[in-house]
Amino acid sequence: MSLLEVFGDSFARRALLEAVMVGGLCGAVGVHVLLRRLPFFTMALGHATFPGVVLAALLGISLFAGAAAFGAVVVVVVALLGARDRVDDTSAVGVTLSGAFALGVLLLSAQAGFSRDLTAYLVGSIITVQVGAAVLAALAALHKELVLGAFDRGGLAALGYPVLALDVVLLLLIEATVVTSIPAVGTILAVALIVAPAATARLWTERLRATMALAAVLGATSGVVGLAISLQWRVAAGATIVLVAAALFAVSLVVAPRHGLLARRPAALVPVAATTTAAGQGPTRAG
């Protein structure tokens, strides 16, 4: 069956558009996640927004609006704690995000007879995503500052930039990406779709802008291929998209021209010449 046949109806075309948008957004944001070493934060953030989902369900408002609002609060708390000298970033993330998830479980358990189905948020549906183009616009506008902050925070502060404010902005952009990705691939799989395309792109290029562009393309490609497989074989769309992204990483890890396993193998097999100098020095590498 051709792609035109797979995406022949309006339902499939809308899902395709949203899969491309989510994949591209996740790929671009994922580069910053890797630069700042924030995969753990990204993974935990999906769970930390759960209290917002529960509160939104109890108030009868949008689950995604509740998740976004509560996630923003969590991001600010993490950034403020991480700015303190006696609290390292990992501890701030671990305590805040695990505590937030525990609060969500407590709120849910305290509501006797509460039965609203939260599966649409926790598992995800490819057609319910609202991807914010504002995230990409903010990344483009703050590209220089965010990259400098990843490599040289002291230099960023010396130039007069508000380091803490930029940290909060980046974490909010990651939070927005996580919240908009969850309906497409689910809570657990959102971090994989954010990290995998960026990690794959880094295997193919060392230039930062090229890495971001390639990561966005790989994320969108994962969305298209994964959705096509899902529609063809009637399997879970989110899981299939993430598996495609993981497969692209696995293949790249082997065949990437400079950083792949095959590229490193010849260097490891260079013969060692058992030549000894007159002074009695040990063997030296040939060539």
C-alpha positions, 0 to 999 in steps of 0.5 A: 500500500502506498503512502497516498493510500495510507494517508488517504482520509482526513483523519490520517492526514491530520494525524500526519501533520501533527506527527511531523510537527511534534517530531520536528519540535522534539528534535530541535528542543532535544539538542538543547536537552542534550547540551544541558544534560537534561534527559532526566529532567525531561523524563521526570517532568512528564510525571511532575505535571500529573497534579495539574492534570488531576486538578484540571479534571476536578475543575472540569477544565482542559487537562493539557492546560492544567498540565502546562500551568502546573509544569510551569510552576515546577520549572520555576521551583527547580530553577530557583533551587538549582541556583542555590550553591548548596543544592546541586541540579540533580537533587533539585530535579529529583526532589521537586519532580518526584514530590510533584508526582506524589502530590498528584497521586495524593490528590487523586486518592483523596477524591472518593468516587472520582472516576474521570478517565485520565488515559487520554493524557497518560497514554496519548492520542496522536490527534489531540496534540496542539504544538506551539510554534512559539517554542521554535520561535523562542529557540530561534530568537534566543539561540546565541544566548542559550548555546552560550549558557550551555557551554560557558555560564560564567561568560554569559553572566559576564556579558550581562545576560540574566542567566537564571531567567534564561535557564527558566525560559529554556526549562519552560520551552522543554516543559511546553514540548513535553506537554504537547508531546504527551498526547502524541506518544504518551508520558513515558515515550515523550522523553525518547522522542525528544532525546533520540533524534538529537542523539542521532543527529550528533553522530552525523555532524559536529556543527550545532546548527546543522545538528538542530536542523538534522534532529528536527528532520529526523524527528519529523521522519520518525513521525511520518514513518511511525504513523504509516506503520501504525496505520498499516498494521494497526498498532500503537502510533506513539510507540511505533514512532518512538521505535522508529526514532530508536532504530534510526539512532541504532543504525546511525550508531553503526554507520555514521561516517565519523562517530559510528562503530564501523568508522572507529574499527579500522583505527583500532586495527592499525598494526603495531610494528615490533621495531626496536631502536638501538637504544632499546626502546619498546615497539612503536606504532607503524606509519 
